[in-house]
Amino acid sequence: MSGTFYTPQSAMAIYAHPDDIEFGCAGTLARWAKNGARIVYVLCTSGEVGIAEPGMTKARATAIREEETRQAAKIAGASDVVFLREPDGLLEATLNVRGKLVREIRRFRPEVVLTGDPTVLWGRENYINHPDHRAAATAALDAIFPAAGQPNLFEEFEKEGLRAHKTRKVYVSGWSQNEVFVNINDTIDIKIEALRAHKSQMKNWDPADRIRLWTSETARGKEMQYAEAYRVITLVDDETWEKTHGEILPDQQ
Ligand SMILES: [Zn+2]
């Protein structure tokens, strides 16, 4: 089957910072996890410059934020978390980072990869999209296509048994050109709880009201109360995918 609502067998979220997944797509991932999908988080940085407190070192911040990320991933039902440990605040979409992502894509072989929109520079009137967000999204898309699926690129990974893998769909989260709305009515509380796990970032702020507001604005005009929105790119058609990976599962809800 095809269309807006379906549950992939596996999904990998590739983002820059520990809490990006919770803001962007954790409601979707939790929904898919509930329906049996295997979920993997890949964080390009460990957010080590994100705790501005006297006496805080980057090493300690790395440990704190990686632990918070593992908690958040567990809450959403993700089975694996990978940290690439690229420098927070200075992430670049280099060939080296692309190669690291190709390795993870070939290792986990996800049906869907979720990432940000590298073309988003402005957000409303008071926000510049973080350069790490743009770099992570560029590196992810460049790793997905064509690198991970092309046996003659990064062919050194073949020696480790990591064969080429073509991702079926890419879900691009962000602010523009959204055309697929995932109903997260049943997982909005999980999304909020997962975000709360990033204690070092929340301070005295509870994200519940803001997250409900944003996701209900996203759902406006749709037959759902809360939504996360994506631009979805289909790289492998249904028939070809089912030949090699078995039946595409319908959504359970
Ligand atoms: Zn971020």
Boltz pocket constraint, residues with backbone or C-beta under 6 A from the ligand:
constraints:
  - pocket:
      binder: B
      contacts: [[A, 16], [A, 17], [A, 19], [A, 20], [A, 130], [A, 133]]
      max_distance: 6.0
